[in-house]
Amino acid sequence: MTQNSELKTNKPIPYGRQNITEDDIAAVVETLQSDYLTQGPKVAEFENAFAKYVGAKYAVAVSNGTAALHLCTMALGVNEESRVITTPITFVASANCVRYCGGTVEFADIDLNTALLSVEKVRELIESKPKGYYSGIIPVDFAGNPVNLEEFRKLADAHGLWIIEDAAHSPGGYFIDSKGQKQLCGNGQFADLAIFSFHPVKHIATGEGGMVTTNDEALYKKLLLYRTHGITRDPELLEENHGGWYMEMQELGYNYRIPDMLCALGISQLQRADAGMARRRGIAKVYDKAFAEVAGIETLQTTPAALHDDETGHAYHLYVIKVQDRKGLYDFLRGHNIFAQVHYIPAHTMPYYRNLGYQKGDFPAAEQYYSECLSLPMYPTLTHEEQEFVIEKVKEFVQK
Ligand SMILES: *Cc1c(COP(=O)(O)O)cnc(C)c1O
């Protein structure tokens, strides 16, 4: 694949995809031949490696990112009385986890420059209500661009709120705090809990899979309990003890476990995470440069994160451009076998949330962003030729 004309007849270029190596396959096969397909040693091994990677004290591996979010809202005690603030520009699971526990989702608008949940809008919302009205905030490191959690934490502390960081897009991402320190996404310094997803389009792919990270031991223990039906065998927690077989179901939990084969795959993938991140940032740089001077293409601002001009804490799950004729560009690219995607249709405009009282027009920045955004191919195995082809086609459409 060296010539662009050849690319047109070649395999489709998606917006994101997994990278599975021989080592990954060997790791899965080895686990398949071991004593444990689930509840075995690979789970803790994956958790420990992941906790280390993001700089958190505890990690709990689960069946997917949505289950991770649900465990978080359960552990934080979300119920019918809870009102939780999140962004409309996210995958719906960030909001749905509040509904699973019967709570109310309160959207707040984004900052149009970054497409991240606006701290100012959240502040306005919180200050417009009496103390105690809201329970928590779920900011999302959208596209891999880390939110400034230090600012959200200050706000949350002033009003007694908890924070779940939805870091599904940002393992390996970081922002620079007010003391000049790198703060890795999911490191638990500012958020009470953080979640990750291992869906194939995400950085680390296990097919299905997710992780919760935290520095809070009490929350950690709750996550463990709820992951497995609310059942415990921990002698310190048991109310009675009848013998070696004895266990108690103390709460209503779920089966949100992840099998050992997938943890083995995750461990193997994690060993290449830094290389994958470097490649993603390299791809972003090429796009940035290619589009910098092109009238009609806008890119998103990155959270001020760089210690040096050359560095970025952006984890680049997505590379988003904004164009006026988004549908035109989307269709044009598809015609050339480039499968760009739109992230996201604002959650509050989904029929489910409209039935709960939201309407179009409620969050103008989110809706404007949605009308223009398009995510271009961004994944470590995207070749230079493929990227050049994408750039050429985007420019061809915008400049015609
Ligand atoms: C992918 C994703 C999730 C959910 O993860 P699954 O593993 O697909 O359940 C949650 N939040 C965001 C922002 C995501 O992109």
The ligand as an SDF file (V2000), in Angstrom:
LIG
                    3D

 15 15  0  0  0  0  0  0  0  0999 V2000
  -16.5530    2.8440   25.7410 C   0  0  0  0  0  0  0  0  0  0  0  0
  -17.0510    3.7890   26.7810 C   0  0  0  0  0  0  0  0  0  0  0  0
  -17.7330    3.3880   27.9410 C   0  0  0  0  0  0  0  0  0  0  0  0
  -18.2660    2.0080   28.1480 C   0  0  0  0  0  0  0  0  0  0  0  0
  -17.4060    0.9870   27.9760 O   0  0  0  0  0  0  0  0  0  0  0  0
  -17.8920   -0.4670   27.5150 P   0  0  0  0  0  0  0  0  0  0  0  0
  -16.7010   -1.3030   27.8290 O   0  0  0  0  0  0  0  0  0  0  0  0
  -18.1880   -0.3980   26.0610 O   0  0  0  0  0  0  0  0  0  0  0  0
  -19.0770   -0.8440   28.3280 O   0  0  0  0  0  0  0  0  0  0  0  0
  -18.0350    4.3380   28.8910 C   0  0  0  0  0  0  0  0  0  0  0  0
  -17.7200    5.6270   28.7170 N   0  0  0  0  0  0  0  0  0  0  0  0
  -17.1070    6.0640   27.6070 C   0  0  0  0  0  0  0  0  0  0  0  0
  -16.7930    7.5140   27.4810 C   0  0  0  0  0  0  0  0  0  0  0  0
  -16.7780    5.1640   26.5990 C   0  0  0  0  0  0  0  0  0  0  0  0
  -16.2020    5.6180   25.4760 O   0  0  0  0  0  0  0  0  0  0  0  0
  1  2  1  0
  2  3  1  0
  2 14  2  0
  3  4  1  0
  3 10  2  0
  4  5  1  0
  5  6  1  0
  6  7  2  0
  6  8  1  0
  6  9  1  0
 10 11  1  0
 11 12  2  0
 12 13  1  0
 12 14  1  0
 14 15  1  0
M  END
$$$$
